[in-house]
Amino acid sequence: MKAARRAALSGATVSTLQSRGSEGFVSRLGAVPRMLRDTFNGSYSGLGKGRLAAMSLALLYLVSPVDLLPEAILTIPGLLDDAAVAFWLVAGLMSATDDYLGASYIPQYATATVIEDPAYPRS
């Protein structure tokens, strides 16, 4: 069961990162400071205090020297718990920025002009 949850989390993270290509990822990453600013000044209520606290704790866990499963003693499990937290944090941030950008995301479409080609006459 745990393996299925980990696989689903990994798949969701990868599909979230690739959902709008590299430009989508960069624009969502650039929206994080604006989203946090708007959350703190009260103009955006989509990122709840509990979710923000959980993301902050995940970030602190990743950068802190204290680890539940230390890499020095338990190499693979020690790295896997950090990877799981990092996957969760990235997926949560990308999902939150998708919600934040919401309707302000305007897809760009290519335009083309159709011309008649004498080699292919209309029938």
C-alpha positions in Angstrom: 0.0 0.0 0.0 2.8 2.4 0.8 4.5 1.6 -2.5 1.3 2.5 -4.3 1.0 5.8 -2.5 4.6 6.6 -3.2 4.2 5.8 -6.9 1.0 7.9 -7.1 2.8 10.8 -5.4 5.8 10.5 -7.8 3.5 10.3 -10.8 1.4 13.3 -9.7 4.6 15.3 -9.1 6.0 14.5 -12.5 2.8 15.2 -14.3 2.3 18.4 -12.4 5.8 19.6 -13.4 5.3 18.6 -17.1 1.6 19.7 -17.4 2.5 23.0 -19.0 6.0 22.4 -20.1 9.1 24.2 -18.9 7.6 27.6 -19.3 4.7 26.6 -17.1 7.1 25.4 -14.4 9.1 28.6 -14.6 6.0 30.8 -14.5 4.6 28.8 -11.5 7.9 29.0 -9.7 8.0 32.7 -10.3 4.4 33.0 -8.9 5.4 31.5 -5.5 6.8 34.8 -4.0 3.7 36.7 -5.3 1.4 34.0 -3.9 3.1 34.2 -0.5 3.0 38.0 -0.4 -0.7 38.0 -1.3 -1.4 35.3 1.3 0.4 37.2 4.1 -1.3 40.6 3.2 -4.7 38.9 3.0 -5.5 39.5 -0.6 -5.4 35.8 -1.5 -7.2 33.3 0.7 -6.7 30.1 -1.4 -3.6 29.0 0.5 -4.8 28.2 4.0 -2.8 28.7 7.1 -2.6 24.9 7.7 -1.3 24.2 4.2 1.2 27.0 4.5 2.4 25.7 7.9 2.8 22.2 6.5 4.8 23.5 3.6 7.0 25.6 5.9 7.6 22.6 8.1 8.5 20.4 5.1 11.0 23.1 3.9 12.5 23.3 7.4 12.8 19.5 7.6 14.7 19.5 4.3 17.2 22.2 5.2 17.6 21.3 8.9 20.5 19.0 10.0 18.1 17.1 12.2 16.6 14.1 10.3 14.2 11.4 11.3 16.2 8.8 9.3 19.8 10.0 9.2 21.6 9.3 5.9 24.9 8.5 7.8 23.3 5.5 9.5 20.5 4.5 7.1 21.7 5.5 3.7 18.8 4.5 1.3 15.9 5.0 3.8 17.5 8.3 4.9 17.5 9.6 1.4 14.0 8.3 0.6 12.3 10.1 3.4 13.9 13.4 2.2 12.9 12.7 -1.4 9.3 12.0 -0.3 9.1 15.2 1.6 10.7 17.1 -1.4 8.2 15.5 -3.8 5.3 16.4 -1.6 6.6 20.0 -1.2 7.1 20.5 -5.0 3.7 19.0 -5.8 2.0 21.1 -3.2 3.7 24.3 -4.4 2.9 23.6 -8.0 -0.7 22.8 -7.2 -1.0 25.9 -5.0 0.5 28.1 -7.7 -1.9 26.6 -10.3 -4.8 27.6 -8.1 -3.3 31.0 -7.5 -2.7 31.7 -11.2 -6.2 30.3 -12.0 -7.9 32.4 -14.6 -4.9 34.7 -15.0 -3.2 31.9 -16.9 -3.8 32.6 -20.6 -2.6 29.9 -23.0 -0.6 31.1 -26.0 -1.8 29.8 -29.3 0.1 29.9 -32.6 -1.7 31.7 -35.5 -1.4 30.8 -39.1 -2.5 32.1 -42.4 -3.9 29.7 -44.9 -3.1 30.5 -48.5 -4.0 28.7 -51.7 -1.3 26.6 -53.2 -1.6 26.4 -57.0 -0.2 22.9 -56.9 -3.3 21.8 -54.9 -6.3 23.4 -56.6 -9.7 23.3 -54.8 -12.1 20.7 -56.0 
